[in-house]
């Protein structure tokens, strides 16, 4: 018995063939696979014209929600697990180093340089926390003058860029390691928080019955000559959302040893973690 031809197969082949003169082989491969899988998805779910139009509206609204301080498309990628999958592929050969995780939609480039032992946050933003650690190569060699970008929410669960009256960075800063690869700064004990739910991504999560919460964490991003840049975070292990991160960013090795002491106005915290950066040549490129 003859099988029915796959609906639209000629169309799919024609669209793939239209990329034959792409600027390079890698772009041609990406384009062809994108068309192949996108068309297969449409066939698989038998997408209706109304559903297709609703999808266009959703993507349009996602773009319209983006601005200089909010990237709704990164949020979409995060909540669909795409960001973590791209991260896993890019860092699959970096097992000797500290694990990476998502950048998130609220990284900025205007963080100020913080002196050794200085603070990235205002003292009234939450429970003060001393953060210390080292940055080393896999063989234990200290990495001197590594640049570390650090950022976090305040005690109310908001990043500085989420405030309309923001005039300068807060809850973020750039620190550097000393000759022994050590770093030290003051921050605030992280709190769990909701990713923005007032846009199309929030509406999508609500329609799926998913929550918008992220477990408490402190973001880190490392750069040093000769080493692969690292974007990661350290999570609070007893946070109620540690097993259900809305963006799937938690890895067991990234649960930090957050130590609390005191109560009320006398409450303080500390965190120590030793990071390992991988030389550039040992990381797989995809």
N, C-alpha and C positions, 0 to 999 in steps of 0.2 A: 504494500500500500504506500503510495507516494505521500510524503509529508507536505503540509502546507508551507510555502516559503515564509520565512520570518518577515513579519510586517515591517516595511520601511528599510529593509536591509540594503537595497540599492541606494536609498537616500543616505544612510549611514556611511556607506563606502564612498559616496561622492563627497560628502563633507570631509571625511578623513583625507581623501585624495587632494582636496583643495589646499591642504597644508604642505604639499610636497616641496614648495619653494620657501619653507620657513628659514629664518636667518641662521639657524644652526641645528645640528642633529638632535640635541637634547630638547629644544623647544618643539621640534617636530614630533618627537616621541611623546612629550607631555600633552600636546594638542590632540594627537591621535587617540591616546588612552582616555583623555577626558571625554572626547566625543563618543568613543566606544562605550564607556561606562554610563555616561549620561543618557545616551539613547537606550541602552539596555535597561536602565532604571525606569524610563518612561514606558517601555514595553511591559516590564515586569509588573508595575502597579496599574497599568492601563490608565495613565494620567488623562483626566478629562480636561476640556478647554477651560472650564471654570476653575479647576484646581491649578492648572498651569498659570492662569491669570492671578490667582491668589498668591502663588509662589512669587510671581513678578512683583506684586505689591509688597510682599514681605521683604524681599531683597531691596526694593526701592526705599522702604521705610528704614531698613537697617543702615543704608548709606546716608540717609537724611539725618540719622541720629548721631553720626560721627562729627566730631569737631576737633579742635586743637588739643583738647584734654580728655576726650573720650573716644574710644575706638570700638564701636559696636560690632564691627566685623571680627575683631579679635575675640570679643566676648562670645560671639556666635561660634567661632572656631573652638574656643575653650570648652563651651558647654556641649558641643558635639563630640568632644574627645579628639578632634583633629590635631589640635595643638600638641597634645601629649603624644600622639602617634608620630607626628613629624619629629618631635624631640627624641623619641625612642629610636627612630631610624637614624637620625643624625649622630646619635651618641652611642650606638651599639658597640663600638670598639673601645669605649672610654671607661671600661669597668675598673681600671686602676685608679680612677679619679672619683671625686665627689659626684653623686648623682645630680642630674639637672632636673628642672621642672619648668612650668609655664612662666612666661614673662608677665602675663596679665595685661589688662588694658590701661593701667594707670601709671606706667613708667614715664618719667619725663627726663629731659636732658638738662634741666636748669638747676640740678642739685648743687649746693655749695660745698666747697672743700671744708672738711671738719678736722680740726687738729687732733692729734693722738689724745684719746680720753675725752674729747669734746662730745657735745650732745647733738643729735639730729632732730630732737623734738623739744617743744616747750614743756616746762616742768609741770604744768597743770593739765597736760593732755592725757594722763593716765598714771599707772603705777610705774615709778622710775625703775629702770633695769640697766645693769652694767653688762655689756657684751664684750667678750674677749675671745681670742682664738689665734690660730696661726694659719698661714697659707704656705704650703710646701709642694714640692714635686713628688712624684711617686716614690723616689728613692730617699725621701726625707729631707732633701736640700731645701732650706728656707728660700722663699721667693721674696726678694727685697723690692720695695716700692710698687707692689701690685696695687692697682686702683680698684677699690671696692665701692660700688654704688649700693646704697641701702635705702629701703623705703618700707613704710608700713602705715596702717590706719591709726587714727587716734583712738582714745578711749570710747568715743561714741561710734566707732566702726566706720569712720569716713576717711578717705584719702583727702589730702589738702586740696587737690584740684576739683573736688566735688563741692567745695564751698564757693559760692558766687563772689564773695568778698575777698578771695585769696589775693594777696599782694606779693607774697614771697614764699619760697618753699618751706614746708614744715613737715616733719615726719619723714624726711629724706635727707641724705647727705652723701658726700664722697669722702671716704677715708683711705689711708694708705698704710701698707705694712712697713715696719721698721727694718733695720739690718738683720734682725733675727726672724723675719717673716711674721712678726706679731702685729696684731691690731687691737684697738681698744676704743670703745665709744659708749655713750649713754643713749638709751632709747626708752621706750615704754613697753611694758608687758603687753604683747599682742592680744587682741580680742577677736572672737569670731564675728563675722559680719555678712551682710547680704550683698551679693553683686547687684548692680542696678537692675531693678525690675520694672522700670517705667518705660521701657522701650520694647521693640519687637521681640528681642530675645527673651525678655521677661514674660511677655505674652505667650511665647512658644512654650516656655517651661511650665507656665500655669496650665496650658492646654494639655500638657503631658502629665500633669499631676506631680511635677518635680518641684523641689524647693530651690531656693536661690542662695543658700548659705555656704560659706567657706569656713573651714576651721581656722583658728587663730594661727598666724604665721608672720615671719619676718623675711622680707625679700632681700636677696643678695645677687649682685652681678659683678663678676671678676674679669679684669683684663690685665695681662702682663706679657711683655715681649717674649716670643718663642713658645707661648702656651695657648691652648685653645680657650677662647672665652667661655665662661661658665655662667649660666643664669640658673639660680636655684632659690630655695627658701627653706626655712627651718620651722617645722610645725609643732604645736603644743599637743603633746600626746594624750592628755586627758580631756581635750576639747570634745564636746558632745557631737560635733560634726566630723571628727577625724575619720570615721568610716564611711562618710557619705558626702565628700567634697563635690560641690556643684560643677566643678571644672576638672575633676579627676586628677588633681595635681599631686596628691600625697603619695610618697614612697616611704617604706619602712625606715630606710637609712637616713631619711631627712626629718625624723622626729627628734627634736632637740631636747637637751636636758635643762629645761627651764626650772630654776629653783626659786621658790617663793619664801619670803620670811616676813614676819610682822603682820599686823592687821590694821584696817582703817587708814588713818592718816600716816601711820608709821610703816605701811606695807612697802616692801621693795622686792626686787627680783634680780636674778643674774642668769647669764647664759654663756657657756663656753663651748666652742666647736672648732675642730681642726679641719680645715679644708685642704683638698688635694687637687691641683690643676694638672691636666695631662698635656704633655708636649704636643704641638700641632701635628706632627707627622704621624702620630699613633691613632688619630681619630678618623674613622671611615667617613668618606664624603659621598653623598648620594645626589 
